[in-house]
Structure formats: C-alpha cells, structure tokens
Amino acid sequence: MSTATVGKRSFGAVVWDYLTTVDHKKIAILYLVAGGFFFLLGGLEAMLIRLQLMAPDSELIGAQFYNELFTMHGTTMIFLAAMPLLFALMNAIMPLQIGARDVAFPFINALGFWLFLFGGLLLNCSWFLGGAPDAGWTAYAPLSVISPGHGVDFYALGLQISGFGTLMGGINFIVTIITMRAPGMTYMRMPLFTWSTFVASILILFAFPALTVGLFLLTFDRLFGANFFVPDMGGNEIIWEHLFWIFGHPEVYILILPAFGVFSEVFSTFSKKRLFGYSSMVFATVLIAFLGFMVWAHHMFTVGMGPIANSIFAIATMAIAVPTGIKIFNWLLTMWGGSIRMTTAMLYAVSFIPTFTLGGITGVMLASAAADYQYHDSYFVVAHFHYVIVGGVVFGILGGLTYWWPLMFGKMLNEKLGKWTFWLFFTGFHLTFFIQHFLGLMGMPRRYWKFLEGQGLETGNLISTVGAFLMAIATFILLYNVIITTVKGKKSPADPWDGRTLEWSLPNPTPFYNFKQLPLVRGLDPLWVEKTQGNGKMIPAEPLDDIHMPNNSFLPFTISLGLFIAAFGFMYRVDAGFPAYVAIGVGLAITLGSMLIRSVKDDLGYHIHKEDLEKEGAGE
C-alpha cells in the first residue's frame, strides 16, 4: 500500500492507475484524499461562520451567503468529509483484519467511490452557478421546495448520486465480512473495528433508502411540480422530516460506530491488553444500531406529535445511553492495569471518553421532550451535536489515521507534531463548543446571521471563535506533518505498534494481493496469539497456489461521470432548453453505455502464478 514506488513511474501513469484501480487499498487512499479535501472545505465554511459571529451586529458577510455557508458546512462535513474518511479506514483496514485479499465486489467498490466524488463535486458546483443551497443541511420542507434558484436542486441531485455510492459501499462491506473471513475467523473472533464496520454497513443498508426516497420526492417537487411537501397543494411537509430523520439519526451511528471500533483497537494495542468485555462490546454495538432506528422523532418533539409519541421516543433515546455506557466502562477497564503507551493515537482515544460522555449527557437532557421545548433550535443543540460528531467521530478519524498511517503509506507520522496537533485541536474544540451550551441556555438561537449588542452573548461568541482558530492551526500542523513525513520520513517497520490483529502481520509495503496464503486464525487478536503462543508469525491455512485478482477498469469513472453530466441537464432543462436535453442524453448514454460494456465484457481477472510468488518469497 506504500506510495514509495510512485516516484519510479510517470505522473500520468500514477493518475491512470488511480482512475482505474479496483484495489481496496488504493480506493482507501482516494477516499482519504477526497474526504480530506472536503474536510478542509467544510472547515473553511465553519471559520467564515465563526468570523461572522465573532462580534455583535457584524456585517462581514451577508445574510444570504451566511445561509448558504451553514447549509454547506453541515452537508459537507456529514456527507462529504466524515463518511468518506471513515470509508477510507474501512477500505484500508477491514479486508486485512479478516484475512481477505480484497472486498467481495472490487468493481462496485470503485464505482461507489466515483459516485460519491461526482455527487460531492456536483453539490459544490452550486457555489459557481448561481448560489449554494440555503435551506439548512436538513433541507426542511416547505422552505427547501420554494427556495429560489438551483441551490437546493444541487443538494438533492448531488446527495442522491453520492448516496448511491455510499449504499453500494455498505452492501459491499456486508458481503465481504460474511463471505471472505479467513479460516478460523468466526464472528466472535472479529476485531471490534471489523464489527463496527459490519454493523454500520447494515445501518447504511436500511437507513439510506429513506434518504433516497426523500430526495427523490424533493427533486420531483422542485423540478416537476409534484407537491409532495407543499401543504397548500395537498402535500405534507412533516413527511419530509420523518423521511430525513429515519435516515438522519441512524446516520449518527453510521458515523460514530466505526469511531468506536477505532478506539477499541487503539485502547487494546496501547494498553497491551485484550479488550475488556469483548462479547459485551459486540452486543452493545448491535444494540446501539437496533435502538438507533427507534429514536428518530426526538428531532421532532416540537412539531406536535402528541404526548404518547413524544414519550416513546424520549424513553428510547434515554435507553440508547445504556449500551454506550457499557462501552465507556469496558474501555476504561481495558486500560486498568495495562502497560499504557501515551502515543498520539492514544491521546485521541483517552480524550474521547470525557468528551463523548459530555455529549451523551446533553443528549439525555435533549431526550426529555418537555425540556427539549426550551433547548430546541438553540446553540445548546449545536454544542451537543458537535461534542458527539467532532468529539467522537473526528477524534476517531484522527486517531485512526495516526494509528494505521504506517500500514497505509509505509511511513510513520511525526509523533511530536502529532501531539501538537492533538493538544491544539483538543483545546480549540472545547473552547469552541463548551461555551455554546451556555449561549444556548441564554437564548441564542442557532442558524441566525447575527446577534445584537447588550444580549450578554459577546464574550461567549468571541471565545468560540478563538477556539475555532486553534482548531484551524492544528489542522495546518497536521497537513505539514503529512507532507514532511511523506517527503522526508523514514520507512516504517511492518509492525510499529506491536499490534494484535491480522493487518499488522503483513510486510511493508503491503502486497497488492494482501496475503500470499490465507492465515489460520486461532483466537481473538490472532497475531497476538501467535506472538505469545507460536513463532510470532501467522500460520498459513492453505498451501501456496495461484492467486486470482480482478482487472482494473475505467468504467466506474465513466458511469459516475455520465450521471454528473445528466444531473446538470435535469436542473437546467427549463432555463437552457435544447442544450440541457443534450446534456441529459449524453450523460445517460455515457452511463448506460458503460454499464452495457461492463455487462457484456468478459472480465474474469487474472492470475498471479504460484511460481512468481515463490520467486518473490525467495527475494528474486
């Protein structure tokens, strides 16, 4: 998986390789680069928001631009940054953890990435084509239906295309984990990161169709006058809220469960202990996913559902804190008595516990329907949400990237720079969002363009903006760390952290076929089992033989490109007339033609012959 060989090939060859790759490790890097770009873009949008709110009655940016900024910030961070960065870790690590040579459907894996990327690019084209969406990242109807211009059209079509890619990725991960585990890798021997990938993918399978249906109806409302969500024409705007949050709340667990998996691996490795309460951790993960589908309407306590519905969703919301608490105590007990190494990844893991616990406490406060009438649409909710998503998901992503960076790129990030990043990000995060709890309790509403003097909100907003600057500085240090270690860093050893799971049993760089011979798994933490009970290496579960690998393909790129072109035609068919219909025709022709080529092409892959593997093993 190392990038060390890039310099030996021309730039064009490298670009073509990544445009056509179906290798899960390279697709992980594509997700990482794209997700990192959107993370920086979403962070820039956040900084502009905080600069506008740094002082009372600010005129730094206009009201309309502010509406577009907070809409795009939320949409970008949730759909285009957090999701792909987690998919980067899932793609890079999960197949290695279960002893597989790739995912079940490599072509579909590549198609999922390109659909995500073109959907994200389509959404951000709105900045240059008349204005970005301005109805909030939740796009509540009827505002999203009547919003002028094409901003919300970009939102609906961009997220639809991107969502198809995410759904494909989730199905792929489910099939991979069910069918491609190495011999001896039973379900109850899978690492927690693999378990969390599995459960999050099941959530994707059931949650994303609700978003797909909602966006389909919204698109028809806006482009064809269908009036599904327009009350004056017989529609029902509350149905959009139900469809969105039936997806939207499981989405929170789609994001946080893989972060839980990352922390489980980090705590175990850097405490030099088996994860405490493994079985209960698996049970808690599954229970969180189950309850996650029973709490969506706690976002809707103020719409008038009535006391019975509010009570049911309040109780379910409070109940979900129980399996989360099980995880917190198991992580603490994993560290108890362990030989702890406070690496950068471990710093993110340890700091996550009090941070996420605070986010959970405010979540239980919001679960009380009566209290929620006061908290609703205030900065208290903004603070709670960011304590969960940034304090949980982003900490998990940063910790996971630091932990698995040597495996993905063959180099180790600089630990000193990593700790500078952590402390600045951690301090800036709490400065930014802790004070927002009190701003909300003092009555500051969310999504407002400005606040006035004399309301007692000046100091809190100033502190919040200072904290955001610290987080920005931390991000720049992280980027510098990545660049400097890529250019000047030394090659990492194959197992730099003295790891416990299968991914650390592979050489550096990881061969493109992953495992020359599938390993035999003899227990939980299989590599640690061999280190302590065997000769330190995994035992092969099969004789050396030919390895079948899939061919690269340019078709995932062209299928996605065609939908990207067609989306513009659908949006501008009224404004542009004939050229728009040409775009629709050309785009659909590219997509359908590429799919037809794929269906009739005899693409059986290729074999790496046993003799070549033997020569490679002999160092020839």
N, C-alpha and C positions, 0 to 999 in steps of 0.2 A: 504493500500500500504506500510505500515511501515515494516521495516526489524527487528523490535524489537523481533518478535517471532522466529527469526532464531536460536537463542541460545538454544531454547527449543527442537529442533529437531537435529538429527544427520546430519553431513555434507553431507553424501551420500543422505539422504532424500531431503535435500535442493537442491543439484545438480540435482537429478532426477526431482524434481518439476520444476526447470527452464528449463531442457532439454525438458520437455513435455508440458509446460504451453501454454495455448492459451489465457490467461488473458492479456488484453491490458496493464495493469499497470506493470505487470512483464516483458512483452515484451519490454516496455519502458526502464526498468532497464537494460535488455540485450543490447538494442541499446546503452544505455548510457555507459555501461562498455566497449563494443566493440569499440564504437566510441572514447571513451576516450583513449583506448589503441592505436588506430591508430593515434590519435592526438599527443600523446607523440612520437610515432614512426616518424611521419612526422616532428615534431619539432626537433627531433634528427638529421634527414636528413638536415633540414634547418640550424642547428647550424654547421654541418660539411661544408656546402656550405659557410657560413659566415666566418668560420675559414680559409678556403682556400683563401678567398678574403680579408682577414684582412690586408695583406701586399702585395706589388708588387712582381711579379715573384715567387710566393710561390710554393713550391714543397711538401706541406703537404700531398696531395693526388694526384693520377694520373689522367690523362685526361679522361680515360675510366670510372673510378669509379665516377668522377665528373658528367659525362653524365648520369650515372645510378642514381646518387643522385638527380639531379634536375628533372629527369623524374619521379622518385618515390615520391619525395616530393610533386610535383604538383598533381600527380594522387592520392596519399594517402589522401592529405588534402581535395581535392574536393569530391572524390567518397567515401572514407572510413572514413573520420572524420566529415566534415561539414554535409553531408547528414544524416548519422545515428544519430548524435547528435540532429539535428532538428527533425528527425523521433522519437527520444526519447521523446522530448517535445510534438510532435503531438499526439503520442500514449498515453502519460500520461494524457494530459490535454483536448484535443478536445472532446472525448466522455463525459467527465464530464461537459464541458462547455455547451453541447447541451442537457444534461439530459438523456444520454443513459447509458445502463448497460454494453455495450461492443461495439466493432465495428461490422459492418454488417457480416463480414466473419472471425471469430476468427481463424479458421484453416489456412486460407490463410494469415492472419496476421503473424502467427508463421512461416509459410513457407517463407514468404518474408524476415523475419529476418535471417533465417538459410541460405537462398540463398545468401544474402548479405555477411554474415560472411564467408561462404566457398569460395565465389568468392574473397574476400579480402585476405584470407589465401592463396589461390592458387596463387594470384599475388605476395605475399611476399615470397612464397617458392622459387621464382626465385633467391633470394639472395644466396641460398644454393645449387642451381642446375645449376651452370654454368654462372650466371650473370643476373642482373635485366634488364628490358627494358631500352634502351638508346636513343630512338628517340624523347624524349620530351613528356610531358603529352598529347599533341595534336596529337602525332604519325603521323606527316605529311608523306604522300607518296611522292616519292618512297623510302625515307630513311627507313620507317618502314617496307617496303616489303623486302628490301635487307639486313637489319640489321642481322648480323650473330648470330648464337646460337639460343636459345629458349626464350630469354628475351621478345621479342615482342609477341611471342605466349602466354606466361603467361599473358601479358597485355590484349590481345584480348579475350582469353577464360575467364580469371578472371573477367574482366569487363562485359563480356556477362552474366555470371552467376549472378554476383552481380546486374546487371541492371534488370534482370528478377525479382529479389526480390523487387527492388525499384518500378518497374512498377506495381507489384501486390499491394504493399502498397498504391500507389497513387489511384488506382481503388477502393480499399477498403475504403479509406477515402472519396472519392466522394460519393459512395453509402451510407456510414454511415451518412453523413451530409444531403443528400437528403431525406433519408427514416426514420431516427431514432431520429429526433429532438423531444424534449418534447412538450406536448400540449402548444400552445401559442407561441412557439419559431419559429416565422416567419423568413424568410431570413433577413429582416431588423431589427431583434432583436438579430441576432447572434453577439457574441463578435468579435472584429477585428482579434483576433488570429485564431478563427474558420474560418472566411472569408479568411484569408491569407492561411490557410491550404487547404481550398477548392480550391482556385484559383491556388495555387502551385501544387496541385494534378492534376488539369486539364492540367497544363503545362506539368507535367510528362507524362500524357496520350498521348499528342501529340508530345512531344519532344523526349522521349526515343526511340520510334520506329526508328527514323532516326539514332541514335547511334547503335541500334541493327542491322540494315541493313548494316551500315558501317563496324561494327566489323565482321559481317558475311562475307562480301566480302573480308576484310583484311585477315581473317582466311583462306579463300579459296585461296587467293593469296599466302600465306606463306606455307600452308600445302599441297595444291593440284595443285599449279602452274596455278591458274586461270587467272592471269594477268589483273585483273580489273583496277589496278592502275599503271601498268608498261607501260610507253609511247612507249618503243621500241617494245612492243608486241601488240600495238594497244589499250592499256589502256589509262586512263586519270587521272593523279594524282590530278588535281584540283577538280574532283568529290569528292574525299575524304574530301577536305577542306569544300566543300558545305555540305556534309552529317554531318561532325563533327560539324560545326558551326550552322547548323539548329538545332542541339541538344544543342550545347555548349553555345550559347548566352541565349536561354530560361533557361538553367541550372543556369545561374547567378541569374535570377529572381526566379527560384525554391528555391534557397538558401536565397535570400535577402527578399522575401515577408514574409516568416514566422518570420524572424527577425523584420520586420516592425510590424507584429502582436504582437510580444512580447513587443516591445517598446510602442505600443498603450495601452496595458494593464497596463504596468508599469507607464506610464505618468498619466493615469487616476486614478489609485489607489493611487499613492503617491502625487498627486495634490488634491485629494479628490474632483474631478470634473468629470462630464460626459465628454467623449471625444468630443472635439470641432469639429463640422463639420462631424458628423458620416457618413451621406449619401455621402458627397463628398469624404470621405476616402474610402468608399466601391467602389465608381465609379472610383477613382484614382487607386485602386488596380486592378480592372478589366481592365482598360485602359492600365496600365503598362504591364499586361500579353498579351493583344492584340498586342500592339506595339512591345513587346519583340520578336515576331515571324517575325518582318519586318525589323530587323536590323543586321541579322547575317553576312552579307557580308561586314560590316565595319571592320571585321578582315582581309579582303582580298582586301583592296584598292590598294595594290601594285602588284597584280597578273595580271593586265591588262584587267579588265572587261570593261573599257571604261568610258568616262565622264558621260554618261546618267545613267548607273547603279550606279556609284560612287555617283552621285548627289542624286539619290533617297534614297540610304541607308544613306547618310550623313544627309539628311533632317529628315528621320525617327528617326535617332539616336538623333538628337537635340530635336525632338518633345517629346521623352520619358522623358526628363528632366522636362516637364510641370507637369504631374501628380505627379512626385516625389516631385516637389516644393510645390504642394498642401499639400502633407503630412507633409512636414517640417513646413509649416506655421500653420497647424492645431495642430501639437504637441506643437509648441511654444504658441499658443493661449489656449491650454488646461492648460498649466502651468500658464498663465497670470491670476492673481487674485486668484490662488489656494492656498490651505494650504499645501505647499510643505514640504515633509519629504525627506531629502537627505540620503536615505539608500544606500547600496552598489548597489542594482539593479538600483536605480535612477541615481547614478553616471554613470553607463554604458550607460543609456538612454540619459542623458544630454550630455555626451561627444561624443556620437554617432553623434549628429546633426552637429557640426562643422567639425568633421572628415569625415563623409559621404558627406557633402556638398563639401568639398575639392576634394574628389574622383569624385563627379559628375562634378565639374568644369573641371577637367583634362579630364574627359570623353567627355565633349563637345569639348574640344580642339582636342582630337583624332578623333572626328566625322568629322572634316574638312579634306577632302580627300587630299588636297594639303599639309596641314601641316603634315598629317599622314605619308607622304613620308619621312619626317625627323624623326618623333618620332618612326616609326615602328621598332620593334625588338631592341629598346634601353631600358635602365633602366628606362626611363620615363614611359614606359608601365608597367614595373614591379611595380613601385611605385603606379601608378593609380590602377592597379588591386588589390594590397594589401590594399589600402585605402578603396576599396569597399568591399572586401571579409573579411579582418580582421577587419577593422574599422566599418563594417556593420554587417556581419554575425557572426564573433567570438564574438564581443561585445554583439550581441543579444543573442547568446548561453549562454555566461557567465552571462548576466543579467537575462535571463530566468531561468537558473538553480538556481541562487541565490533566485529568486522570488518564484519559485514553489518547491524548495527543501523541505520545511516543509510538503507540500502536498504529495510529492513522498516518503519521508523517515521518516516522523514523527518527525524530528529534524530540528533545525534551524542552518545554518552555522554561525560561529562566525563573527559578523559584523566588529570587529576591524581587524581581519585577512583578511576579505573580502575587506576592504578598502586598506589595504597594498597591496593586490593582484592587485586591480584596479589601484592604483597610479603607481606601478612599471610597470604593463603591459601597461598602457596608455603612460607613459613616454618613455618606451623602444620601443613601437610601433612607436611613432613619430620620435624618434631618428633613428630608423632603416630605415624607408621608406620615410620620408620627404626629407632627403638628396639625396635619389635616383632619385628624379625628376631632380636635378641639375647634378647628374652624367650622366643621360641620355642626358640632353641638352648639356653636354660637350662631348658627343660622345661615352660613354661607352656602348657597345653592350650587350644585355642580353645573357645568356647561354654560355658565354665564360669561359674557365677554369681559366684563369689568365689575369692580366693586367700588363703592364710594367712600370718601373720607368720613371719619367720625363713627364708623361702624365697629371699630375695635379689631379689624381684620388685617391691618397694615403689617404688624410685626410678624404674624404667622405666615403670611404670604411671602414676605421678604426672606424669612428663614427657609421656607420651602424652596424658593428659587436658588438660594445659596447651595442648598443640598443637591439640587439638580446639576449645578455646575461641577460639584465634586464628582458626581457620577459620570459626567461627561469627561472630566480629566482622567478618571480611572479607565474609561473606555479607550482613550487615546494611548494610555500606557499599555493596555492590553494589545492594541494594534502594533505598537512599537515592539513589544515582546515577540509577537508573531513574526514580524518582518525580520528582526535582528537574529532570531534563532533559526529562521528559515535560511537566511543568507550565511550566517557565521556559526550556527550551532553545530555541536559535535553529534555524531551518530549515537542514538540511544541504544543501550543494551536491550536484548529481546524481552527481558522481564525486569524492568527497572524498579518496580514497586514490591517485588516478591509476591506476585499475585496468586490468587487462589483458583481462578476459573480458566476455562479452556483457551480463551483468547490469548492468554499470556504464555501458552505453550508453543506458540508459533515463532519461527525465526523472524528477524528484522533485516530487510523488509519482508512483509508477508507475501508469499507466492500468490499469483493471481488465482490459483486453484485452491488456495487456503490449506487444505490438508492433503498431503501425499497419500496417506492412508487414514481412513476414518478412525478416530480414537475410541478406545473402550472406556466407558465411564463406570467407575466402581463406587461412586458415592457422591454426596453433596460436596461442593468445592473440589472437583475431580483432580485438578492439578495439585492442590494441597495434599490430597490423599496420596498421590504418587510421590510428592516431596517427602512426606513423613513415613510412608509405608512401603514405597517402592524405590526405584532407582532415580527418581527425580524427573522422569520423562513419561509421557503418556504411552500406554500400551496400545499398539495397533489392534483394531478389531477385525481387520481384513488383510489378506495378502496384497502385495503390491501388484497393481494391474493398470490397464489403460484408464484414463480419466476423460469423461465426456464433458465438454464445455460448450456453451452457446456462442453463436456468432454475434459480432457487433451489428448494429442496424441503425440506419439514418431515419427509418420510418417513424419512430416515436416523435422525433423533432418535427417532421413534416405533418403528421396528424395533428399535432398541437398548433402548429403554425396556421394550418387551414382554419381551425376554429377561431383563432385570433383574428384572422382577416374577415371571416364571415360575421363575427360579432360587430365589427365596425359597420358593415353593411346593414345589419338589422337595426342598429341605432340610428343611422343617418338616412334610412330609406325614404323618409318623408322630406328631409332637408335637401338631400343630394339627388334624389330621383334615380335616373338610369345608372350613374356610376356606382351608387350604393348596391343596386341589384347585381351589377357586375361583380362587386366585392363578395356578395353573398354566394354567387355562383362559383367564382374562382375558389373561394375559401372552402366551400363544401366539396368541390371537385378535388381539391388537394387532399382533404381529409379522407373522403370516401375512396379516392383512388389509392391512397397509401394503405388504407385498410384492405382494399381488394388485393393489392400486391402482396400484402402480408398473408392473406388467406390462401393464395394460390402458390406462393413461393415455397419451394422445397428447402426449408431452412432447418436442417437436422443437426446443426452444430458441427463440431469437430472433435477429434480425439487427441489427447496427449499420450503418446505411446509409452508403454512400460520401460522400454529401453532408454528413452530420453530421461525418464525420471530416475533411472538407475545411474545414468551418467551424471545427472545433476547432483545426486547424493554422493557420488564419488568426487565431486568438485571439478568435473570436466567442463 
